[in-house]
Each structure stands twice: as structure tokens, then as C-alpha cells.
């Protein structure tokens, strides 16, 4: 079992940004089979919220994605917004002010105008980085990782699906949905896509199944409050993998684990989770790696599944 030892005198947050190895790409050839393998083997992977921003690395930026993957294999959650000229740019907020040198609403600017702006990290430092388009992110991720697509307000599912298909990225993205109705809609648009959907009970699965949704392409988002082993076991019995988020504000699990101990990520995974969405992807991945009982990141053994 590999253990990573970091000698850092500059604080926990900075320590997490030091690359200690070059993990293999997290790019399975068969996404449903990969998640089935994780469930069957009791393994978990992490997803970096907004790509894994950190001091010197802006959210939703290619350089940030590269920094995250230098440290650990991870899925990358990205946010998709629409521009005035109908293009798609990676941007979480409706407005440009918080994360770029620009101002005003994203929808009031063209893609070229937005990409001329510089990105800022969470400290407000201006970086030599620019907002990428969705197509740039899809092309960059090919052979590197899986992208979770969070479609923001005013963005058409149909148009995003069309761009995913144009990039031949159907087998390497997960489409995030927040309701049963949205999941059904996306599945009918693109039954080949993997979908995550917020589920509170096994009854929600029944509703999806009655609507003809292929449960082998469903991941269950189970919230950020507290993992439910009972729900996770019920999901697993139906062949559905469970996701949970340790991310959030000051009271998030991520912040608690930073002081209480990163072995808590392992305890959460032990409730039957296959994916942990986190603002501390390198730390969470290191904890899972140290506890998986194999040489290297155990979850990567599922890359050959299918």
C-alpha cells in the first residue's frame, strides 16, 4: 500500500497543491462498467468541485484541471454557462465579477469577449489564465479524465448534448441533473449518457425505471448532509452507484476533516459510496489511496472493466 509523505512548512492548503507523483489518467473506456467495478470492489473515486481551485489556480480553468490531476486521479466537475452569441463557457456565476477581471452578466458578453478576460483565484489574484469554452474542456479531457457537466441557468440541455456529441465525448462525461424530471428528460435526449440525479429514496429509482431510464447509466447524488449506509446499500442492490458531497461552506465536511483527520473520507466511503465530490480532491484521494490495501490507487484497477 502506497503512502504519500509530504514535508510542508507552509500550511495545509499549500501542502495539498504539491504534486508528489504522476497518477494515471482516470479515463475508462466503458463508463458504466467502470462504476459497476467500483461498486463491486468497494472502491471510491473523488470528483474535484469546479475542477479543484486553489491559491494560484482559478475555478473552471484548464491549468487548474492539470494541477489537480498532477496530484491524484479525479473526476472534474465543471460549470457551463451560455454567452450572448450562443457559445458555452466554463463559468459558475451568472456574473463575471467574482472570478474574472470583467464585470456584468455572462449572457451579455460574447465568447471572445469573455475569453479575453483573465481569471482570478479565490484570493483575488489575477492569473495568466482565461475562461475556457466547453469544447476546449471536452477536447482537453479526452484521455485524461471524466467531466461532470453542471448546466447552469438558461442553458439548454439539448444544446449541451449536441456539443458533447460533436466532440465525441458521450462516453467520458456525466450529465448532472437535480430532479427526477430533468434526469428523465436528459435520458430521453441522450440515452447513451451517464447521468447523476439527486435521489432521496429507493422510490425515486422506481420512478426513473418506470420512465424507461437505464439504471446502469445512473449515479445517485445523495446530498451533503450525512451519508446513509441504508440508502447506499439499497441503491447498490439495484446496480446504482452512490455519490456524496463533502464540499460546501465553512461548516462543510471538507473543513471538518481538515482538522479532524482525513481518514474520515475513508469512513464515509465505507458507507457504500463510489464517488465523493470534494473541495479537497488531492487530500481525499490520498486518504482513499492509503487505505485501499493495494499498490497505487486501487480504483484505477477498474479502468479495464468492460
C-alpha positions in Angstrom: 0.0 0.0 0.0 1.4 3.3 -1.1 1.6 6.1 1.4 2.4 9.7 0.4 4.6 11.7 2.7 4.6 15.4 2.4 7.0 17.7 4.2 5.4 21.0 4.3 6.1 24.1 6.4 3.7 26.4 4.6 0.3 25.2 5.8 -2.2 22.6 4.9 -3.8 24.3 1.9 -0.5 24.8 0.3 0.6 21.3 1.1 -2.3 19.9 -0.9 -1.1 21.6 -4.0 2.3 19.9 -4.2 2.4 17.2 -6.8 4.0 14.1 -5.3 3.5 11.7 -8.2 2.1 11.4 -11.6 -1.1 9.4 -11.3 -2.5 7.5 -14.2 -5.3 9.2 -16.2 -8.8 8.4 -15.0 -10.2 7.7 -18.4 -12.2 4.4 -18.6 -13.3 3.1 -22.0 -16.6 2.0 -20.6 -18.1 4.4 -18.0 -21.0 2.2 -16.7 -18.7 -0.8 -16.4 -16.1 1.3 -14.5 -18.7 2.4 -11.9 -20.0 -1.1 -11.6 -16.5 -2.3 -10.9 -16.0 0.3 -8.2 -19.3 -0.8 -6.5 -18.4 -4.5 -6.7 -14.9 -3.9 -5.4 -15.9 -1.4 -2.7 -13.7 1.3 -4.2 -14.3 5.0 -4.4 -13.0 7.9 -6.5 -13.1 11.6 -6.0 -14.5 14.5 -8.0 -12.9 17.9 -7.8 -15.6 20.6 -7.3 -15.2 23.3 -10.0 -12.1 21.5 -11.1 -10.1 21.9 -7.9 -9.4 25.6 -7.4 -6.6 26.6 -5.0 -4.3 29.6 -4.4 -2.8 30.4 -7.9 -5.4 28.3 -9.7 -8.9 29.6 -10.6 -12.0 27.5 -10.7 -13.1 26.1 -14.0 -9.7 26.6 -15.7 -7.6 24.2 -17.7 -4.4 25.0 -15.7 -6.4 24.1 -12.5 -7.5 20.8 -14.0 -3.9 20.0 -14.9 -2.8 20.9 -11.3 -5.5 18.6 -9.8 -4.6 15.6 -12.0 -0.9 16.0 -11.3 -1.7 15.2 -7.7 -4.4 12.5 -7.9 -6.7 10.8 -10.4 -10.0 12.6 -10.1 -13.2 13.4 -12.0 -13.6 17.1 -12.6 -16.9 18.9 -12.0 -17.3 21.9 -14.3 -19.9 24.6 -14.7 -21.4 25.5 -18.1 -22.8 29.0 -18.9 -24.1 30.4 -22.2 -22.7 33.6 -23.8 -24.5 36.3 -25.8 -23.5 34.6 -29.1 -24.8 31.2 -28.1 -21.5 29.6 -27.2 -20.7 27.8 -23.9 -18.0 28.9 -21.5 -17.0 27.4 -18.2 -18.4 29.8 -15.5 -20.2 29.1 -12.3 -21.7 32.5 -11.6 -24.3 34.4 -13.6 -21.9 37.4 -13.5 -18.2 37.7 -14.3 -17.1 39.9 -11.4 -16.1 37.2 -8.8 -13.8 35.0 -10.9 -12.6 37.3 -13.8 -11.3 40.8 -14.5 -14.6 41.5 -16.2 -17.9 42.8 -15.0 -21.5 42.2 -15.8 -23.6 39.2 -16.8 -22.0 36.3 -18.7 -25.0 36.3 -21.1 -24.4 39.9 -22.1 -20.9 39.1 -23.5 -19.6 37.1 -26.5 -17.4 34.2 -26.0 -14.5 36.2 -27.5 -15.0 39.0 -25.0 -15.1 36.6 -22.1 -12.0 34.7 -23.2 -10.1 38.0 -23.5 -10.6 38.4 -19.7 -8.1 37.0 -17.1 -9.2 34.6 -14.4 -8.8 35.3 -10.7 -8.2 32.8 -7.9 -10.2 32.8 -4.6 -7.8 35.3 -3.1 -8.5 37.8 -5.9 -5.1 37.4 -7.5 -5.2 37.9 -11.3 -3.8 34.9 -13.1 -2.4 34.3 -16.6 -5.4 32.1 -17.5 -8.6 32.7 -19.4 -12.0 31.2 -19.3 -12.1 28.1 -21.5 -15.0 27.1 -23.7 -16.9 23.9 -23.1 -15.5 22.5 -26.3 -11.9 23.3 -25.2 -12.6 21.5 -21.9 -14.1 18.5 -23.6 -11.1 18.2 -26.0 -8.6 18.7 -23.3 -10.1 16.0 -21.1 -10.0 13.3 -23.8 -7.8 10.5 -22.5 -7.2 12.3 -19.2 -10.4 12.2 -17.1 -14.2 12.2 -16.8 -16.0 15.6 -16.8 -19.1 16.1 -14.7 -21.2 18.7 -16.5 -23.2 21.1 -14.3 -25.5 23.0 -16.7 -26.3 26.5 -15.3 -29.4 28.7 -15.6 -30.6 29.5 -19.0 -28.5 26.8 -20.8 -30.3 24.3 -23.0 -29.8 20.6 -22.2 -30.3 19.9 -25.9 -27.5 22.3 -27.0 -25.0 20.9 -24.4 -25.8 17.3 -25.5 -25.2 18.4 -29.2 -21.8 19.8 -28.3 -20.9 16.7 -26.3 -21.8 14.6 -29.3 -19.9 16.9 -31.7 -16.8 16.3 -29.5 -17.4 12.6 -29.5 -17.4 12.8 -25.7 -20.5 10.8 -24.9 -18.6 8.1 -23.1 -16.5 10.4 -20.9 -18.9 12.8 -19.3 -21.5 12.6 -16.6 -24.5 14.9 -17.0 -25.6 16.4 -13.7 -29.3 16.7 -13.1 -31.1 17.9 -10.0 -34.5 16.3 -10.3 -36.2 13.1 -11.5 -37.9 15.0 -14.3 -34.6 16.5 -15.5 -32.9 13.1 -15.4 -35.7 11.6 -17.5 -35.5 14.5 -20.0 -31.8 14.1 -20.4 -32.0 10.3 -20.8 -34.6 10.7 -23.5 -32.4 13.2 -25.3 -29.3 11.1 -25.0 -29.8 7.5 -23.6 -26.0 6.9 -24.1 -25.0 9.4 -21.5 -24.2 8.7 -17.8 -26.4 10.8 -15.6 -26.2 11.8 -12.0 -29.5 12.6 -10.3 -30.5 13.7 -6.8 -32.2 10.7 -5.0 -33.7 10.7 -1.6 -35.1 7.1 -1.5 -35.3 3.9 -3.4 -38.7 5.1 -4.6 -37.0 7.7 -6.7 -35.3 4.8 -8.6 -38.7 3.2 -9.2 -39.9 6.5 -10.8 -36.9 6.5 -13.1 -37.3 2.9 -14.0 -41.0 3.4 -14.9 -40.0 6.2 -17.2 -37.6 3.8 -19.0 -34.3 5.2 -17.7 -31.5 2.7 -17.9 -30.3 2.4 -14.3 -26.9 1.2 -15.4 -26.3 4.8 -16.6 -27.5 6.4 -13.3 -25.4 7.7 -10.5 -27.3 8.7 -7.3 -26.4 12.0 -5.7 -27.3 11.6 -2.1 -26.5 15.1 -0.8 -24.1 16.7 1.6 -25.7 16.3 5.0 -24.8 12.8 6.1 -24.1 9.6 4.2 -26.8 6.9 4.5 -25.5 3.4 4.6 -29.0 2.0 4.3 -29.8 4.1 1.2 -26.4 3.2 -0.3 -27.0 -0.5 0.2 -30.4 -0.3 -1.3 -29.0 1.6 -4.3 -26.2 -1.0 -4.8 -28.8 -3.8 -4.8 -30.4 -2.1 -7.8 -27.0 -1.7 -9.5 -26.8 2.1 -8.9 -23.7 3.8 -7.5 -23.9 6.4 -4.7 -22.3 9.8 -4.7 -22.0 12.2 -1.8 -20.5 15.7 -1.4 -18.2 16.7 1.4 -18.0 20.2 -0.2 -19.8 23.4 0.8 -19.3 26.4 3.0 -17.4 26.9 6.3 -19.2 24.1 8.0 -18.6 21.6 5.2 -17.3 18.1 5.9 -14.1 19.1 4.0 -13.3 21.8 6.5 -14.1 19.5 9.4 -11.9 16.7 8.0 -9.0 19.1 7.6 -8.8 19.2 11.3 -10.5 16.0 12.5 -8.5 13.8 10.2 -8.6 12.7 6.6 -9.3 9.1 7.5 -12.9 10.4 7.7 -13.1 10.3 3.9 -12.4 6.6 4.2 -15.1 6.1 6.8 -17.6 7.9 4.5 -16.6 5.8 1.5 -17.2 2.8 3.7 -20.9 3.5 3.9 -21.1 2.4 0.3 -20.1 5.4 -1.7 -18.4 5.1 -5.1 -17.8 8.9 -5.6 -17.0 11.7 -3.2 -17.4 15.2 -4.5 -15.0 17.5 -2.7 -13.2 20.8 -2.5 -10.1 18.9 -1.3 -9.7 16.3 -4.0 -6.0 15.7 -3.5 -6.4 15.1 0.2 -9.4 12.9 -0.2 -7.7 10.9 -2.9 -4.6 10.4 -0.8 -6.7 9.2 2.2 -8.6 6.7 0.0 -5.3 5.5 -1.6 -3.6 5.0 1.8 -6.5 2.7 2.9 -7.2 0.7 -0.2 -4.7 -2.1 0.5 -3.1 -2.1 -2.9 -0.1 -0.6 -4.6 -1.2 2.6 -6.3 -4.7 4.0 -6.5 -7.0 1.0 -6.1 -9.8 2.5 -8.1 -7.7 2.6 -11.2 -7.8 -1.2 -11.4 -11.4 -0.7 -12.6 -10.2 1.2 -15.7 -10.0 -2.1 -17.6 -13.6 -3.1 -16.7 -15.9 -3.9 -19.5 
